[in-house]
Amino acid sequence: LFLATLTYDTLRFEYEDFPETKEPVWILGRKYSVFTEKEEILLDVTSRLWFTYRKNFPAIGGTGPTSDTGWGCMLRCGQMIFAQALVCRHLGRDWRWIKGKRQMDNYFNVLNAFIDKKDSYYSIHQIAQMGVGEGKSIGQWYGPNTVAQVLKKLATFDTWSSLAVHIAMDNTVVMEEIRRLCQSHVPCAGAAACPALEPDLLYNGCPGDGGLRESLTLWKPLVLLIPLRLGLTEINEAYIETLKHCFMMPQSLGVIGGKPNSAHYFIGYVGEELIYLDPHTTQPAVEPSDSGCLPDESFHCQHPPCRMSIAELDPSIAVGFFCNTEADFNDWCQQIKKLSLVRGALPMFELVERQPSHFSNPDVLNLTPDSSDADRLERFFDSEDEDFEILSL
């Protein structure tokens, strides 16, 4: 019955196991050997939250679609990359899902944030309706940048996760902007007066001796999404090595992208193949039980993941990273700087300390003063629009 709903594209890969290769397998910053760690690889993949097309959910907007089959694949990929950030935030990268095992409450809290109903933080309902403000009608296909912009807006309502979401535009990551976004200052007159803040957040302020400090610096966990265009109609080979390195970083959230108008969530690579989770399977919508627990098996891909040649990747992608602490972010910056020294690896984006002066000049982007941000973003980054900036070699 399950197989009947799978698309041909998924079936091709359905039970094809990992190739017997000496090449390491990289999954979201973890390195594995196929020969000695096949079970660990599959458990890691299965533990990622897998969001697919669903049918028979409550109508979007009350009168809209009750299924996202055929149009929701990039929205589902956006959910997957963001769910991975929430898993890292609330459960940790080492957390694993075991079939039939009772999971902790935080797991269900994360899952409930994505359930197909209008009041879940990151539901298909919220993403589709928030996308209207980005110029996308409900049921219209998204590119990677649109879904990133929408998720950033939705994250502001998720006070439980308290994330700082930054989308780096124009192929440039500005460190100063990120630090300003992540560092929020809380008044603090000695340890006794410090507000009761979550113990798992990073404090840079109040010292343990209870000495007086004027303010407590709190680092909000960072979700960094970088929309990129890595070529004209196909990926420029010069970027492939850099793209691989992104999956090696412990901060990796993977990549959303795919083939033209067919989105996938890429979680790693082996050799010259990308490893991905495919949303193109229609499953019935899941109803939460009264206890808040969910029948959760359909949210975990329990067969070997799909693979495709890196050369087939559509050049319009968004790369994601999660930095739980300031130290994580500093480490990520160091890794990106080292990557620029790797031979044969063309940088996919630039890392700068502060905003270059040319950013404030609209002429550089060839924009009319009244063109909206949404127009500009689509023009630069959505694969269905062919008017974009080519990265200089």
N, C-alpha and C positions, 0 to 999 in steps of 0.2 A: 504493500500500500504506500509506504514511504517513497519507494523508488518511482512510483507513478507520477509523483509531483516534481521530480527532479528534471532540470533542463538537460538537453543533450550535452551542453558544455560541461556540466558537472559530472554527468555519467562517464564521460571519457576518462576522467581521473578517479572515479569513485573509489575503487579499492586498489589503486595502484600504489604500492608501497614505496618507501624511500629507495633511491638507487643505492646499490652496494658501492660506495665510493670512499676513497680515503679523504676526500675533501671534507672539511668541517661543516657542520650544519649550524647556522646561526639563527636563533629565535629571540628577538627582542633583547639583545644584549647578552644572551647566554650562548656559550659554545658547546656543541655536542659532537660526539663521534657516532656515526651510524652503526659501527660494528659493536660497540660496547654499551651504547646508551639509547638504543632504539625505543625502549619502553619509556624512558625519561622524556625523549623528544615528543612522543605521542601524548604523554600525560600533560606536558607543557602546552601543546597545541590545544588539546581538549579543554584545558582549564581556562582558555581565553573565552570571553563571552561572545557568542556567535549569534548575530542578528540577521534574520532572513526576511524575505517577503512574508506577510501574514494575510490571512483572509478572515472575514467576519468579525472584525473589530468594530467598536462604536464609530459611527460616521464622523469623519473629520469635519469640524465646524458644525456638527449637528445634521447637515444635509449632504455632506461631501462623500468621498469614496469610503468604502468599508474594507478595501484591500489596497495594497500598494504594489501588487504584481505589475511589472512592466515599467514602473516609473520610480520606485523607491530605493533602487540599489545603492545610489550614492548616499542617500539619507541613512540607510542601514550601515554603510561603511563608516560614516561619520559617528553613528552610535557606537560602533565597535572600537574605534580609536579612542573615543572619549570614555567608554566603559573601561578600557585598559588603564586610562589615567585614574579613574575612580578606584579600580582594583588596587593599583599601586598606592594610592592615597590611603585607603581604608583597610586593605588586607595585606598589602606588601607584594613585591614581585615574586617571592618564594611561595606564595599561597598556591595550593593545588585543589582542584575539584575532583572528588572521588565519587563515582556513581553510587547512589544509594546511601551515601554517608550524610548524616545530619550536618548541615552547614551552620556557621555562626550567624548571628543576627545581621552583622554588617554586610555579609554577602547578600542577604535578601534585601537589605536597604539599597545596595547598589543596583541589584536587578530590578527592584521596583521603580527606580528612577527612569527606566527605559521601557516599562510596560506600555502596551498600546492602548492608552486611555488619556483623556485630555489633561488630567491633573498630574501626570508624571513629568518630572523636570525635563527629561530629554526624550519624550515619546515622539513617535512619528507625527502625532497630532500637533505637538508644540513646534516641531521642526518645520512641518509643512506650513503652519499658519504664520510662524515668524518669518518664513521665507517670502511671504507676500510683501513684506517691507523691503526685501532685497530685489523686488521686481519679478519674483517667480510665482506664478499662479499655482494653486494646489493641484498636484498631479503632474506638474512640469518637472523635467529632468534637471538635476543640479550638477554643477561642476564642483571640483574639490574646494575651491575658494568660497563658493556660496555656502556650502555646508559648514565650513570653518567659521565664517562670519556669524551664521545663525547660532551655532553652538556657543560661541563667545557670549552672545546676548543672553542665551538661556542660562548660562552658568551663573549669571549675576543673581538669579533667584534661588540658586542651590546654596543656601547658607550652611547646610550640614557639611558640604565639602570645602567651602570657603576657598575656592581656587582663584588664582590670578591667571587669566587666559590672555595670551598675547599672540596676535597674528602679525608676523613680520612681512611687510609688503615690499615691493620693488626689489626683491632678492637681497634684502639687507636686514640683518639683525642688529639692533642698536642696544648695546648693553645698558646704557644709562636709562633708557625707557623702561627696560625690564626691571631694573633695580627699583626704580621709582614706583612701578606698579606693585611689586612684591613686598616692599618694605612699608608696612603701616606702623605708625607710631602711636603708642598708647601711653597716657600720662602715668607716671609711677613714682610714688614718694616712699621708697623703701619697700622691702619685701612684703611686709604685713599689709600694705595698701595695694599691692599688685592685684589687678582684677583676676578673678578665677577663670583663667583661660585654659584651653585644652592642653593637657600635659604633653601631647605628642607634637605640638608645634615647637618650632625652634625659637628659643629666646637668645637674643644677643645683648640684652639690656641688663636687667637686675642680676647682680652677682650673688653667688650663694651665701655670702656673709651678711646679706641683708643691708648692705650699705645704701646710702641715698643715691638715687639716680633720677634725673629729670624725666626721662622717658624710657620706655621699653620698646625695643625694635622687634617687630614680629615679622617673620618671613612667611608670606602666603605661598603655599605650594603652587608651582608654575606649570601650566600647560602651554607649551610653545608650539604653534602651528605655522609652518612656512610654505605657503603656496608657491609653486615653481613651474616654470615652463622650460623643459630641458631639450628643446629642439623645435623643428617646424612641424612635420607630420609624424616623425618618429624620433625616438630618443637618440641624442647625440652620444656616440660611443664614449666620448671623452668624459662623460659624467658617470659612467657605470661603476668605476672603482670607488668614487666618492659615495654613490648611493649605497653600495655594499657596506662601506664603513659606517653608515648611519645605523645599520642593523646590528653592528658590533658594540655600539655604545650602551652602557648600562641604563642610560636615560631614555633609550629608544621606546617610542610608542608605535613604531611602524610607519606605514605610508598608506595613504588612500589615493586611489587612481584606478587604472585598469586599461581596458581596451576602449576604443571610441564608443561612448554611450553604454558601456558595460562595466560597472564599477566593482572593484575588489578591495579587500583589506589585506595588505601585504605585511607579513609578520616576520619574515626572515628570508634567507637564501641558502642555497647549496650549489656550489660550482657556478654555472651561468644561469641558474634557474631561480626565480623568486618563488617563495612559499606563501600561499595566501588562503584566506577564508573567503568563501564565495556566498554572497547573499541570495543568489538566484535559485532559491528553493522556496516554494510556497507552503507554509505550514499554517494550521488553524491558530487563531489568536488564543492566548492563554488567559484564563480568568484567575486572579489572585483568590486564595481562600480567605476565610474570615480571620484566620490567625496571622495573615500577612505572609505566610509561606507560600511558595509557588511550586507547581510541578515544573521543575527546572531542566529536565533532561533535554528538551528541544532547544535550549539556549547554549548547548555545548556540542561542537562538531565531533562526533565519536568515530569518524573514519579518517584515514590518513588525509592530510590536507592537500589541496590542489597545488600544482606547480605549473609555471610557464616560463618560457625564455625571457630573460631581461630585455632582449632586443625587441620583443613584441609590445613592451609597455608604451601606452600613450604618453606623450611628453608632458601632459598637464597633470601634475600631482600635488599633494600636500604632504610634507614630512612632519612627523610629530615627535616631541620630546617631553618628558616629565621630570622636573627638578623639585624634589620634595623639600630640600633645604637650600640655603644659600651656598653651602659647600658643594652640593650637587651641581648647582648652576656654574660656579667657578670652575669645577672640574670639567664640565661640558665645554666651557669656553676654551680651556686649555687643549682639549681634544680636537676641537674645530681648528684651532691655530696650528696644531701639529699636522692635521690633515692637509693643510695648504702646502705642506712641504713634501707630501708623498708624490713621487714621480709618476706621471701618467694619470694623475687624478685631478681633473679640472674642478675647482670649487663650484658648488651649485649655488652658493649664496655668500655674501660678504658679512663678516663680523666686524663691527666698528664700535668704538667706545661711545661716541655721541653722534647725533644726527648731522649728516653732511649738509652744508649750507644750501646745496642745489635742490634739496628736497622741498624747500619752501617756495620754490619758483615754479608756478604752474606751467610756464612755457616749456620747461624741460620735459614734462609729461605730455605736452601737446594737447592740453585740455582747455576747453572753454571754461570760463570762470563759473558758469552755472551748471556744469555737468555734475550729476550727483555722484557720490562715492560709489553707489552700487553700479552705476554705468561704468565708471572707471575700472572697478574691480573686475567686472565681467569682461571688459574689453581686454584686460591684461591676462586674465587667468582661466577663463572657462573654455574648454576644448571645443564647445559648439560655436565659438566666435573666433574667427581666424585673424583678428586684428590684435597682435600682441607684440610685446617688446622681445627682441632676441637677445639672449645673454651674450655679452661680448666674449670672444675667445682670447 
